[in-house]
Amino acid sequence: MTTVLIAGGAGYIGSTVASACLDAGIDPVILDNLSRGRREFTRGRTFYEGDIADGALIDRIFSEHPDISAVVHCAALIVVPESVADPIGYYDANVGKSLAFVGHLHRNRCDRVIFSSSASIYQAEDGSAVSEDSPLAPQSPYARTKAHCEEMFADISVAGPRVLSLRYFNPVGADPELRTGLQLKRPSHALGVLIRAHQEGRPFPITGTGYPTRDGTGIRDYVHVWDLAAAHVAAIQRFDSILTEKKRSIAINLGTGSGTTVRELCAAFNNVVSTPLRTVDAEPRPGDVAGGYTKSDRAAELLGWTPKLSLEDGIRSALDWIPVRDALLTD
């Protein structure tokens, strides 16, 4: 059986990747300091509580699991406003500790790293599609930490571990079996805000209606978290065919390949719920842009991956997860 180390494996993405690995016959070993992850998401899984920068702990993990063949690096702080308020903390957690982590991996002769990157590093201001070669212009300390890590890993890969960077677009939904999902009770992303407005019986504000998109509202690429997890399984299984001695680092976009406007998101939500969501047009917020969506050709070619689940599937599983989350997570 293949064994992988998942750093940040008690968080939303990492725990879902771990579930997909288990379903695919891959044994996940979880490392998480539980600063944002949940212990409940590690039940029944091999778990080490600690920090990715703790060299002694990394050495112990590899000593106790010498069959680890790859590492999925999902450990990061990800809240944009928080990164603006605490850039030092974000650079330390996301860049400084990632540098220490990859050094520990190299010392333990680990040559395969799959890095959780982000589509927030793209310029993506005009509502158009972006490929892996599109211009980068990260707009927050959080996004810049992801861009810096990619650059750092590309340099390190020449003489250290090979690194496959997966650039996520906008994850939605939960594990279809509801083993894990988004741990936050008041998420700040669009679907979370939309669900809360619907639960509270108030209209959802559509902020900005004059963008250069098909209906004037902002556009994003919403990808089901279970599809994201499946892409990680494919990356583990195909790693050596994607990255070789000559090609030691690459980035791959993970999205649906088609954008969804805010009005379309609201319409998809209403296709799922019995009581329609009300909306109200509002002025754009400072700093908002039209957004963009991915071109997924590279993911299809190299990973053999295309999304299987719809936006409605993501919304439905997000709603189904709420009562499970409230019962599972007590604080």
C-alpha positions as semicolon CSV with decimal commas, in nm:
position;residue;x (nm);y (nm);z (nm)
1;M;0,000;0,000;0,000
2;T;0,123;0,349;-0,086
3;T;0,170;0,575;0,217
4;V;0,162;0,956;0,203
5;L;0,218;1,223;0,465
6;I;-0,052;1,493;0,460
7;A;0,060;1,811;0,636
8;G;-0,244;2,009;0,740
9;G;-0,445;1,688;0,715
10;A;-0,690;1,793;0,989
11;G;-0,811;2,094;0,790
12;Y;-1,088;2,127;0,532
13;I;-0,887;2,037;0,221
14;G;-0,633;1,810;0,387
15;S;-0,890;1,594;0,565
16;T;-1,090;1,554;0,245
17;V;-0,774;1,453;0,058
18;A;-0,708;1,198;0,334
19;S;-1,058;1,052;0,285
20;A;-1,005;1,026;-0,090
21;C;-0,669;0,858;-0,031
22;L;-0,827;0,600;0,198
23;D;-1,094;0,528;-0,061
24;A;-0,820;0,482;-0,324
25;G;-0,618;0,240;-0,111
26;I;-0,356;0,499;-0,013
27;D;-0,263;0,516;0,357
28;P;-0,259;0,877;0,486
29;V;-0,039;0,981;0,777
30;I;-0,169;1,310;0,917
31;L;0,046;1,592;1,056
32;D;-0,134;1,899;1,193
33;N;-0,071;2,148;1,473
34;L;-0,450;2,194;1,516
35;S;-0,423;2,573;1,503
36;R;-0,705;2,559;1,245
37;G;-0,756;2,189;1,188
38;R;-0,984;1,968;1,394
39;R;-0,886;1,664;1,596
40;E;-1,226;1,516;1,509
41;F;-1,113;1,495;1,144
42;T;-0,823;1,264;1,238
43;R;-1,026;0,990;1,404
44;G;-0,934;0,647;1,272
45;R;-0,629;0,787;1,096
46;T;-0,261;0,785;1,190
47;F;-0,211;1,128;1,343
48;Y;0,082;1,330;1,470
49;E;0,005;1,658;1,644
50;G;0,278;1,910;1,578
51;D;0,432;2,168;1,350
52;I;0,577;2,126;1,002
53;A;0,886;2,321;1,116
54;D;0,961;2,072;1,395
55;G;1,254;1,882;1,250
56;A;1,269;1,623;1,528
57;L;0,902;1,539;1,476
58;I;0,945;1,508;1,096
59;D;1,243;1,278;1,154
60;R;1,032;1,068;1,392
61;I;0,746;1,040;1,142
62;F;0,978;0,917;0,868
63;S;1,152;0,681;1,110
64;E;0,819;0,528;1,213
65;H;0,682;0,531;0,857
66;P;0,979;0,465;0,624
67;D;0,732;0,371;0,349
68;I;0,611;0,731;0,304
69;S;0,656;0,792;-0,068
70;A;0,514;1,144;-0,106
71;V;0,401;1,447;0,093
72;V;0,088;1,656;0,039
73;H;0,157;2,000;0,189
74;C;-0,178;2,161;0,282
75;A;-0,056;2,331;0,601
76;A;-0,115;2,707;0,578
77;L;-0,308;3,003;0,712
78;I;-0,559;3,112;0,447
79;V;-0,779;3,404;0,565
80;V;-0,714;3,710;0,348
81;P;-0,825;3,985;0,593
82;E;-0,628;3,816;0,870
83;S;-0,319;3,815;0,649
84;V;-0,355;4,191;0,601
85;A;-0,375;4,240;0,979
86;D;-0,091;3,996;1,056
87;P;0,147;3,974;0,759
88;I;0,441;3,873;0,979
89;G;0,245;3,579;1,118
90;Y;0,140;3,474;0,767
91;Y;0,489;3,493;0,619
92;D;0,623;3,297;0,914
93;A;0,356;3,024;0,898
94;N;0,327;2,993;0,521
95;V;0,674;3,073;0,390
96;G;0,921;3,040;0,678
97;K;0,780;2,712;0,806
98;S;0,741;2,575;0,453
99;L;1,110;2,639;0,394
100;A;1,197;2,456;0,716
101;F;0,957;2,174;0,625
102;V;1,103;2,109;0,281
103;G;1,449;2,106;0,437
104;H;1,338;1,836;0,681
105;L;1,182;1,639;0,392
106;H;1,504;1,664;0,192
107;R;1,705;1,540;0,488
108;N;1,472;1,239;0,507
109;R;1,520;1,174;0,134
110;C;1,163;1,256;0,041
111;D;1,162;1,354;-0,327
112;R;0,790;1,402;-0,397
113;V;0,596;1,706;-0,270
114;I;0,245;1,811;-0,375
115;F;0,189;2,170;-0,268
116;S;-0,148;2,335;-0,206
117;S;-0,124;2,660;-0,396
118;S;-0,397;2,906;-0,490
119;A;-0,553;3,075;-0,792
120;S;-0,544;3,396;-0,588
121;I;-0,193;3,450;-0,724
122;Y;-0,333;3,532;-1,071
123;Q;-0,409;3,880;-1,196
124;A;-0,763;3,768;-1,295
125;E;-0,931;4,106;-1,289
126;D;-1,137;4,111;-1,609
127;G;-1,354;3,799;-1,584
128;S;-1,153;3,596;-1,834
129;A;-1,003;3,248;-1,821
130;V;-0,649;3,199;-1,691
131;S;-0,395;2,932;-1,772
132;E;-0,085;2,840;-1,575
133;D;0,108;3,086;-1,791
134;S;-0,123;3,384;-1,726
135;P;0,016;3,691;-1,548
136;L;0,051;3,673;-1,172
137;A;-0,048;3,960;-0,945
138;P;-0,130;3,840;-0,593
139;Q;-0,334;4,105;-0,411
140;S;-0,295;4,010;-0,044
141;P;-0,022;3,894;0,193
142;Y;-0,188;3,551;0,193
143;A;-0,177;3,526;-0,186
144;R;0,181;3,652;-0,197
145;T;0,288;3,382;0,049
146;K;0,159;3,122;-0,196
147;A;0,340;3,286;-0,488
148;H;0,662;3,310;-0,286
149;C;0,637;2,943;-0,188
150;E;0,597;2,840;-0,551
151;E;0,906;3,039;-0,648
152;M;1,098;2,900;-0,352
153;F;1,000;2,542;-0,429
154;A;1,094;2,583;-0,796
155;D;1,444;2,691;-0,690
156;I;1,472;2,415;-0,430
157;S;1,353;2,145;-0,671
158;V;1,672;2,181;-0,875
159;A;1,872;2,024;-0,592
160;G;1,596;1,908;-0,356
161;P;1,251;1,748;-0,367
162;R;1,046;1,770;-0,685
163;V;0,736;1,986;-0,631
164;L;0,398;1,974;-0,803
165;S;0,197;2,287;-0,715
166;L;-0,180;2,254;-0,743
167;R;-0,347;2,593;-0,780
168;Y;-0,696;2,565;-0,632
169;F;-0,975;2,786;-0,750
170;N;-1,279;2,816;-0,517
171;P;-1,349;2,495;-0,323
172;V;-1,709;2,427;-0,219
173;G;-1,897;2,139;-0,063
174;A;-1,800;1,851;0,162
175;D;-1,694;1,488;0,144
176;P;-2,002;1,318;-0,012
177;E;-2,000;1,070;0,277
178;L;-1,990;1,365;0,520
179;R;-1,681;1,241;0,701
180;T;-1,533;1,592;0,687
181;G;-1,616;1,937;0,557
182;L;-1,559;2,304;0,621
183;Q;-1,498;2,339;0,994
184;L;-1,589;2,708;1,021
185;K;-1,941;2,789;1,140
186;R;-1,935;3,136;0,987
187;P;-1,724;3,111;0,669
188;S;-1,650;3,431;0,482
189;H;-1,653;3,294;0,126
190;A;-1,945;3,363;-0,108
191;L;-2,134;3,036;-0,061
192;G;-2,096;3,054;0,318
193;V;-2,232;3,408;0,327
194;L;-2,512;3,308;0,091
195;I;-2,612;3,011;0,308
196;R;-2,612;3,228;0,620
197;A;-2,833;3,490;0,453
198;H;-3,078;3,219;0,351
199;Q;-3,083;3,067;0,700
200;E;-3,147;3,408;0,856
201;G;-3,420;3,496;0,605
202;R;-3,250;3,807;0,470
203;P;-3,158;3,898;0,113
204;F;-2,813;3,819;-0,017
205;P;-2,632;4,132;-0,145
206;I;-2,490;4,099;-0,495
207;T;-2,201;4,342;-0,466
208;G;-2,123;4,484;-0,809
209;T;-2,338;4,453;-1,119
210;G;-2,130;4,640;-1,377
211;Y;-1,841;4,403;-1,437
212;P;-1,743;4,290;-1,791
213;T;-1,911;3,950;-1,749
214;R;-2,217;3,797;-1,916
215;D;-2,457;3,933;-1,653
216;G;-2,249;4,211;-1,499
217;T;-2,173;4,031;-1,172
218;G;-1,839;3,893;-1,056
219;I;-1,727;3,554;-1,182
220;R;-1,546;3,274;-0,998
221;D;-1,461;2,910;-1,060
222;Y;-1,629;2,693;-0,796
223;V;-1,487;2,341;-0,779
224;H;-1,623;2,066;-0,556
225;V;-1,378;1,980;-0,278
226;W;-1,422;1,609;-0,355
227;D;-1,306;1,672;-0,712
228;L;-1,006;1,858;-0,568
229;A;-0,932;1,558;-0,349
230;A;-0,952;1,327;-0,650
231;A;-0,695;1,547;-0,826
232;H;-0,455;1,495;-0,536
233;V;-0,496;1,119;-0,562
234;A;-0,419;1,143;-0,934
235;A;-0,114;1,360;-0,856
236;I;0,015;1,098;-0,612
237;Q;-0,039;0,816;-0,859
238;R;0,107;0,999;-1,161
239;F;0,379;1,200;-0,988
240;D;0,677;1,026;-1,150
241;S;0,528;1,054;-1,499
242;I;0,471;1,429;-1,453
243;L;0,797;1,524;-1,284
244;T;1,129;1,369;-1,378
245;E;1,497;1,440;-1,325
246;K;1,480;1,698;-1,604
247;K;1,140;1,851;-1,518
248;R;1,139;1,891;-1,140
249;S;0,860;2,142;-1,073
250;I;0,532;2,241;-1,235
251;A;0,204;2,415;-1,151
252;I;-0,140;2,279;-1,243
253;N;-0,471;2,467;-1,220
254;L;-0,760;2,288;-1,049
255;G;-1,098;2,429;-1,144
256;T;-1,402;2,345;-1,350
257;G;-1,288;2,530;-1,661
258;S;-1,603;2,741;-1,665
259;G;-1,685;3,039;-1,451
260;T;-1,998;3,099;-1,246
261;T;-2,127;3,451;-1,194
262;V;-2,278;3,561;-0,865
263;R;-2,627;3,559;-1,019
264;E;-2,565;3,206;-1,150
265;L;-2,445;3,098;-0,805
266;C;-2,767;3,226;-0,654
267;A;-2,972;3,048;-0,923
268;A;-2,787;2,721;-0,856
269;F;-2,858;2,763;-0,485
270;N;-3,227;2,809;-0,556
271;N;-3,224;2,488;-0,761
272;V;-3,125;2,303;-0,442
273;V;-3,330;2,467;-0,165
274;S;-3,707;2,461;-0,125
275;T;-3,742;2,825;-0,016
276;P;-3,590;3,063;-0,273
277;L;-3,305;3,290;-0,175
278;R;-3,380;3,660;-0,211
279;T;-3,111;3,887;-0,352
280;V;-3,053;4,261;-0,366
281;D;-2,812;4,449;-0,593
282;A;-2,545;4,649;-0,411
283;E;-2,239;4,857;-0,486
284;P;-1,906;4,675;-0,530
285;R;-1,685;4,651;-0,223
286;P;-1,345;4,824;-0,220
287;G;-1,088;4,605;-0,387
288;D;-1,339;4,375;-0,558
289;V;-1,258;4,271;-0,916
290;A;-1,449;4,088;-1,188
291;G;-1,255;3,769;-1,113
292;G;-1,183;3,483;-1,350
293;Y;-1,185;3,110;-1,402
294;T;-0,940;2,843;-1,508
295;K;-0,833;2,675;-1,824
296;S;-0,806;2,310;-1,721
297;D;-0,618;2,164;-2,019
298;R;-0,302;2,087;-1,819
299;A;-0,492;1,904;-1,544
300;A;-0,669;1,690;-1,803
301;E;-0,347;1,615;-1,988
302;L;-0,111;1,547;-1,698
303;L;-0,345;1,423;-1,424
304;G;-0,613;1,266;-1,641
305;W;-0,846;1,471;-1,422
306;T;-1,170;1,648;-1,502
307;P;-1,430;1,752;-1,242
308;K;-1,721;1,512;-1,206
309;L;-1,946;1,697;-0,961
310;S;-2,167;1,999;-1,032
311;L;-2,202;2,327;-0,849
312;E;-2,543;2,206;-0,728
313;D;-2,372;1,895;-0,588
314;G;-2,132;2,121;-0,398
315;I;-2,413;2,337;-0,260
316;R;-2,617;2,034;-0,159
317;S;-2,328;1,867;0,024
318;A;-2,240;2,197;0,196
319;L;-2,597;2,217;0,327
320;D;-2,601;1,848;0,425
321;W;-2,273;1,896;0,613
322;I;-2,404;2,174;0,842
323;P;-2,600;1,955;1,089
324;V;-2,320;1,695;1,087
325;R;-2,065;1,967;1,158
326;D;-2,273;2,112;1,442
327;A;-2,303;1,767;1,603
328;L;-1,938;1,672;1,547
329;L;-1,767;1,999;1,632
330;T;-1,870;2,120;1,975
331;D;-1,685;2,453;1,977
